[in-house]
Amino acid sequence: MGTQRLGLIMHGVTGRMGTNQHLARSIAAIRQQGGVLLANGDRVMPDPILVGRNADKVAALARDHGIARWTTDLAAALADPDDTVFFDAGTTPMRPQLLAQAIRAGKHVYCEKPIATNLNEAIEIARLAEDAHRTRGLKHGAVQDKLFLPGLRKLDLLRRAGFFGRMLSVKLDFGYWVFEGDLQPIQRPSWNYRAEDGGGMILDMMCHWRYVLDNLFGRVRSVSCLGVTHLPERWDESGRRYAATADDAAYATVELDGFDGEPVVAQLTMSWATRVRRDDLVTFQVDGTHGSAVAGLTSCRVQSRVTTPRPVWNPDVEQPMNFHDQWQEVPDTMVYDNAFKVQWEHFIRHVAEDAPFQWSLPEGAKGVQLVEAALQSWHQRRWVDVPALDI
């Protein structure tokens, strides 16, 4: 069995997500394990070239991860016919232009979310990618990493097994306190809180929740959303005070069409100005007629219809039940790898052997569609329908 080389242009990997998830825990890890195994027994070995504006940063990143090639010249990297895949984890406002440039250069493209800051640009780049796939066989994809998290994979297993019966509702609670920067150092980039730089909770997270809702609970039909900037002032990486112009929290209700046609209500709470008192930084509670489940990033606990307790409302007595103890852990039945790495392996197989890959740029455009609908709902203070996209 042989090993195939896959030339991979990685742009924007000097950022937090690009470095940690896509380079260190995905591509470098894939190289260390000997590549990606194909159906015929061959392996595909990614051969990345790192691209960035700061030569010192890119060179250091390449050296730290055993990568031989790096450059600050994106045009030259795209002109090399031996590198056939382009990946972008840079700034969102530049993403559609960079993806279009790579597609026109004949590259397969894969990128972080959101694929654009507005729906028109998202549809335009998705259509360009679809046309390139039809006419030139170019593959395309967008990161939808949450689908590969152990906790959510267990939720999907429960749904497919019929555990919930008729699904009723989903409650999502996401977030944690992001330090302002005056008293303690910030742990997220300051651009996340400037709308003019592509920041904002709705833009950042509604893209995730769209594919999670669509794939696990039901098709998104309509949304009502309120965005808030709870902390109007923050301090940047240099300790300078700046005005936070982007929303740092959002509270939404989403109507879904369940997989069996049943109506499902999803309530989404997301905030970078909240302190955590729950099982994980994000939790999903799914309630159905036959059972309920609560999942975090890795764990999932269930309570069936026949084990549901009968609590008594009595505000004069301290609650005697420990509700947390009444749930059963869903066991790990397999080894769960890093979610980003798993999707990278799917995309590499898609490129190398045309293996199925459903997480395309049109799917990424759906995330931007929900972002725009949520923003419209917030600004107009009304429900907004989310129709099917024509791509």
Secondary structure, DSSP 8 states (H G I E B T S, - for coil): --EEEEEEEEESTTSHHIIIIIIIIIIHHHHHTTSEE-TTS-EEEEEEEEE-S-HHHHHHHHHHTT--EEES-HHHHHH-TTEEEEEE-S-GGGHHHHHHHHHHTT-EEEE-S-S-SSHHHHHHHHHHHHHHHHHH---EEE--GGGGSHHHHHHHHHHHTTTTSSEEEEEEEEE-----SSSS--SS-GGGG-GGGT--HHHHHHHHHHHHHHHHT-EEEEEEEEEE-S--EEE-TTS-EEE--S-SEEEEEEEEE-TTS-EEEEEEEEESS----SSSSEEEEEEESSEEEEE-SS-EEEEEGGG-------TTS-----GGGG-EE----S----HHHHHHHHHHHHHHH-------HHHHHHHHHHHHHHHHHHHHTS-EE------
